[in-house]
Amino acid sequence: MSKLYDYCQKIQQHIERNGLDVFKSRGEVALSCGFLVSLVGPDDPDDPQKIESLRRAAREIFNLELD
């Protein structure tokens, strides 16, 4: 599994665990980082730019630190 996929899963779990609106939350993340977390698969390669933009979006939108 890639780190990118793992981070996307953590964001989706955070959304579900906190009862957030799935469409609104995923949409905010997509607008911030430039891609849909639900479309990242376990075999997708790690892209340092995508990982950093995803970490930034998680921090800004959910106050969630991905490490």
Buried (B, 14 or more C-beta within 10 A) or exposed (E): EBBBBBBBBBBBEBBEEEEBEEEEBBEBBBEBBEBEBEEBEEEBEEBEEBBEBBBEBBEEBBEBEBE
